[in-house]
Amino acid sequence: MNQYLVDFDLPLEFSQEFINLIPDQQRQIEELMAGGIVLSYALSSDRSRVWATINAESEDEVNEILHTMPLIQFMEPTIYELEFYNATGNGLPAISLN
């Protein structure tokens, strides 16, 4: 499995259609994260860019994943294959069964 960084350019102004699709986009991202497909997802503070790190076998598979996202019609993605991806845990403590 390879990791890819996807850099999305967002529109300068968000249409009502875009805004209406945000909850669907959030649900899709949550599902992809729960499945280990999307590793990270971040929005810039000026809301002009989104970055996602994705597990996939190929760039074609990344494109297939991107086209399941409700907002893809409004975003311009650029895909970069990563040599490696290191990250810390999500900050939750480990579960102890004792």
N, C-alpha and C positions, 0 to 999 in steps of 0.2 A: 504494500500500500504506500502511495506517495502522498505528500502534503502539498497543497497549493494555497497561495495567498491570492485572494481576489480583491481587487481595488475597484470599487464602484463609484462612478461619478453620478451624483443625483441631480435632478433638474433644479434650476435656480429658484423656481416657484413651484409649489406643490398644488396641483389641481385638486378639486374636490374628489375626483375619482381616485387619485393617488392616496389622499387622506383616508378615504373609505376602505382602501385595501390594506392599510397598516395593520389592523388586528389579524387579518388573514396571514400576512407576512410574518408577524410575530409567532403565530401558532405554527406555521411551517418551519420556522427557524428552531423553535423549541422541539419539534418532532425530530428534525435533523440532528440537533444536538443530543437528544436522548438516544438516538441511534448511533452516535459516535461518528457521524458523517461531517457535521460542522463542529469544529473544535473551538472556534471563537468567532464572535460577531461584535463589531464595534461601530458606533456612529460618531463622527467628528462633532465637536461642540458647535461648529457653525452650520451643521446639518447639510454639508455639501458632499460628503464622502461617507462610504461605509466600507469597512474591511472585514473580510471573513477568511478564516483558515479552514480548508476543506480536505478531508481524506478521500482519495479517489485513486483508481488505477491509472487514469490517463486524463489528459486535458479534455478529450471528448466526453468522458464521464462527468467531469466538472461542468461542462456546458449542459449536459442532460440534467444535472442537479439544479443548476441555475434556472433552467427553464421550468422547474416546478414552483419557483417562487412567484407569488402573485404580483410583485412590483417589478419584475424583470423588464417589462415593457417600458418602464420609465428610467431604467438604470443602464449606464454604459460600463460593462465590466472589462477589466484588464486582468488577465490570469498570469501568475508567475509560479513556476514550479520551484519549490523550496528544496534546498539540499538537506536541511534538517529543520525540525520545529521543536523547541524546548519551551516548556511552560511550567509554572508552579501549579499546585493543586488549587482547588476552588476555595480553600480556606476553611472547609468543614473539618472538624476533628475526626480522627479515625474511630470507628465503632469498636468498643471493647465488650466482649461477651462475658467477662467475669463479674 
